[in-house]
Amino acid sequence: MVRMTASPGRRVLLAAPRGYCAGVDRAVIAVEKALEQYGAPIYVRHEIVHNKYVVQTLEKKGAIFVEQTEEVPEGNIVMFSAHGVAPTVHEEAERGRLATIDATCPLVTKVHKEAIRYAGDDFDILLIGHEGHEEVIGTSGEAPDHITLVDGPEDVAKVEVRDPSKVVWLSQTTLSVDETMETVGALKEKFPLLVSPPSDDICYATQNRQLAVKQMGAEAELVIVVGSRNSSNSKRLVEVAKLAGSREAYLVDYADEIDEAWLEGVSTVGVTSGASVPEILVEQVLEWLSQRGFADVELVRAAEESITFSLPKELRKDLRAQAASLVAERTGKDTTEQ
């Protein structure tokens, strides 16, 4: 990218890692591969990832995003988003004669399996997360009779369990690490025998992006986080930047949402992006800043990431044939019954 000459004293700190995590990359590629392999339309239940640009780009290629499984006409393919779904959603798809592709992030699947295991051992499960978030809804659906949602430290006082010696905490993967551990600390004060999961549920990508923001937030008067407003991990990056010392931090989907007034009195701007944000959107923000004298870009690297996930196994099947077979099976049964 061509940049203008930097103005003296003005610089950009660019966070690394930033943008796509392995789970998001897998989910987006899964939609593209499904469209390529089976043709449009491919229905996707909820946004495949929480990013406006990604969703609009996939819609142009033939993806149709729906809120409920029942909106998908029978005989079609439906993909489940990276956030995961409850078992009842799989049952809905089966009743609707739909072929399915599960693009749930493997790290979210890990939390689902932990919930199933601890529920099987009759533990009360305290799920730290935000009410209404798709990931929380999906995890809660694995063991609804055993899971209590804890939406932050302020919720701890009202939490009740059956047996204080059989309590475990799990968490939404995209939370602020610091806030989650504050909630865990409060829970441990109330339930000293609280069990922790085998490994922290907050995903590596969320932690790495927050760590990079902490490092640059102490130096940058302004931090711009590229991400959508329904992206939990992107919103957490704004919070982390402010806690790290940045005077101001803002969340934007696109460069043209930046207000030039934010730059008044600013010599250092931090730039990062949420885990569902393609790099092209960050490049556009850097170009916008460059045109206003912030052309000196310095990388702030907090960690190296090399994790990749294989694509959903369903992409290796003939799902169109499977969907047609499901409809034919229903038609055959209906004919027999008449």
Summary of the structure (lengths in Angstrom):
residues: 338
radius of gyration: 22.3
end to end distance: 67.3
largest distance: 82.5
contacts: 1169
relative contact order: 0.19
helix: 44%
strand: 17%
